[in-house]
């Protein structure tokens, strides 16, 4: 169909052009008759050609690429819309400190939670612990330190920290800015070797404190022999927490 219409359009157009030069060659008496018959005919054939023309088909390769691009875009949208929700894990209280002052009840709990491995889970575990223990004690300020292990407690290497102040009036009870939470957490993943060296450091440090200060060089040499490595490999992990928006 497309080919026939195209040929008719070309023939009508050619005869129209010839007839406009000399009407008798197109079998008509005047140029007006030529244009009316062949010119309008060419226009009609052009319209029909456009109407019945088959749509351009993509090659198999292009179609496959397009389908793949669409699939990839959908997958990306799906991944963007999927947000991992934080999970509060079970925890164990290993210590408690009372820092109450001027009638303001301020309590701190030190906990461990070995199953909380991601940054958001550690933050959530510390938050839930703070809410649980504040509710149980009625504390004006409830603070949680989530430690790596019991032997690392109090060394400033907490995996997460959460401070819950129900009345939003800070440590003193007078700085009422309405801020209820202060939460930070780390996503660090420690190896078994790091944990073993850290524990051995804590267990042996006292014998290398002749004047009250740890002789780190001698302690490192001692532990290097114990772990069959070199002293420069004996280091303690550095744990850095990020503030978690609330």
VOMAR-14072 format. One record per residue (C-alpha): x, y, z; residue in one letter. Coordinates in steps of 0.1 Angstrom, whole numbers, padded with zeros to 4 digits, always signed. Example, Ala and Ser with C-alpha at 12.3 -4.5 7.8 and 13.67 -1.06 7.14 Angstrom:
<filos>
+0123-0045+0078a+0137-0011+0071s
</filos>
This chain:
<filos>
+0000+0000+0000x+0028+0025+0010x+0046+0018-0023x+0015+0022-0045x+0006+0055-0029x+0041+0068-0031x+0042+0060-0069x+0009+0077-0075x+0020+0108-0056x+0052+0110-0076x+0034+0105-0109x+0007+0131-0101x+0034+0156-0090x+0055+0150-0121x+0025+0154-0145x+0014+0185-0126x+0048+0201-0130x+0049+0192-0167x+0013+0204-0173x+0020+0238-0156x+0047+0243-0182x+0025+0232-0211x-0011+0221-0203x-0015+0201-0235x+0013+0177-0224x-0009+0168-0194x-0040+0165-0216x-0057+0196-0202x-0066+0229-0218x-0055+0253-0191x-0030+0254-0162x-0059+0258-0138x-0073+0224-0150x-0038+0208-0146x-0034+0221-0111x-0070+0212-0101x-0067+0177-0113x-0031+0166-0108x-0020+0190-0081x-0050+0182-0058x-0045+0145-0067x-0009+0146-0056x-0020+0162-0023x-0046+0135-0018x-0021+0107-0024x+0004+0124+0000x-0022+0125+0027x-0032+0088+0022x+0005+0079+0022x+0011+0096+0055x-0021+0080+0069x-0013+0044+0060x+0025+0045+0064x+0038+0018+0086x+0055+0030+0118x+0093+0028+0119x+0103-0004+0137x+0133-0005+0160x+0160-0030+0153x+0162-0059+0178x+0194-0044+0193x+0179-0010+0198x+0147-0025+0212x+0168-0046+0236x+0188-0016+0248x+0157+0004+0253x+0140-0024+0273x+0172-0027+0294x+0173+0010+0301x+0137+0011+0312x+0143-0020+0334x+0173-0003+0350x+0154+0029+0356x+0126+0011+0373x+0151-0008+0395x+0168+0024+0405x+0135+0040+0414x+0126+0009+0434x+0160+0010+0453x+0156+0047+0460x+0121+0042+0475x+0133+0014+0497x+0147+0027+0529x+0162+0004+0555x+0145+0008+0588x+0166+0008+0620x+0162-0020+0644x+0166-0019+0682x+0185-0050+0694x+0186-0066+0728x+0211-0050+0752x+0228-0058+0785x+0234-0032+0812x+0270-0035+0825x+0272-0004+0846x+0252+0026+0859x+0263+0061+0870x+0243+0087+0889x+0253+0123+0880x+0223+0140+0895x+0227+0176+0905x+0206+0203+0922x+0175+0182+0922x+0178+0172+0886x+0179+0134+0882x+0206+0125+0857x+0215+0089+0851x+0239+0071+0827x+0238+0035+0817x+0266+0016+0800x+0253-0012+0778x+0266-0037+0753x+0247-0051+0723x+0268-0075+0702x+0240-0081+0677x+0237-0044+0668x+0262-0041+0639x+0251-0012+0617x+0253+0024+0625x+0215+0029+0624x+0208-0002+0645x+0233+0010+0671x+0217+0044+0673x+0183+0029+0675x+0193+0004+0702x+0208+0033+0723x+0177+0054+0718x+0153+0026+0729x+0174+0018+0759x+0173+0055+0769x+0136+0056+0766x+0131+0023+0784x+0153+0032+0814x+0140+0068+0816x+0105+0054+0819x+0115+0030+0846x+0134+0055+0867x+0117+0088+0859x+0151+0104+0852x+0151+0140+0840x+0181+0130+0818x+0188+0095+0806x+0221+0088+0789x+0232+0056+0772x+0267+0046+0763x+0268+0016+0739x+0302+0000+0743x+0321-0024+0721x+0326-0048+0750x+0327-0048+0788x+0365-0045+0787x+0364-0013+0766x+0339+0005+0788x+0347+0041+0798x+0376+0045+0773x+0358+0070+0750x+0353+0045+0723x+0315+0040+0724x+0298+0026+0694x+0268+0048+0701x+0257+0075+0726x+0221+0087+0732x+0209+0113+0756x+0172+0116+0762x+0158+0147+0779x+0120+0145+0781x+0114+0181+0792x+0139+0195+0767x+0157+0216+0793x+0193+0203+0790x+0216+0191+0817x+0208+0219+0842x+0170+0219+0837x+0173+0256+0829x+0184+0256+0793x+0150+0249+0778x+0156+0248+0741x+0131+0220+0735x+0158+0196+0723x+0149+0161+0735x+0176+0140+0718x+0213+0140+0712x+0224+0108+0693x+0256+0097+0677x+0268+0063+0664x+0295+0046+0645x+0293+0020+0617x+0328+0006+0623x+0333-0031+0620x+0361-0045+0642x+0379-0077+0633x+0385-0106+0657x+0422-0097+0657x+0415-0061+0666x+0393-0072+0695x+0419-0097+0707x+0447-0071+0707x+0425-0045+0724x+0416-0070+0752x+0452-0081+0756x+0462-0044+0759x+0438-0039+0787x+0447-0071+0805x+0485-0064+0804x+0488-0026+0806x+0492-0024+0844x+0525-0043+0843x+0539-0016+0820x+0530+0013+0842x+0560+0019+0865x+0552+0055+0871x+0515+0055+0866x+0518+0060+0828x+0517+0032+0803x+0550+0025+0786x+0534+0019+0752x+0566+0009+0734x+0574-0019+0758x+0537-0030+0759x+0536-0031+0721x+0568-0052+0720x+0553-0076+0745x+0520-0079+0726x+0539-0082+0692x+0556-0113+0706x+0523-0127+0719x+0505-0122+0685x+0535-0131+0664x+0537-0098+0646x+0557-0065+0647x+0552-0037+0672x+0539-0013+0646x+0510-0036+0640x+0499-0033+0676x+0473-0005+0676x+0440+0002+0693x+0410+0009+0670x+0398+0045+0665x+0361+0047+0667x+0345+0079+0653x+0308+0085+0657x+0285+0106+0634x+0257+0127+0647x+0224+0111+0639x+0196+0136+0631x+0164+0132+0651x
</filos>
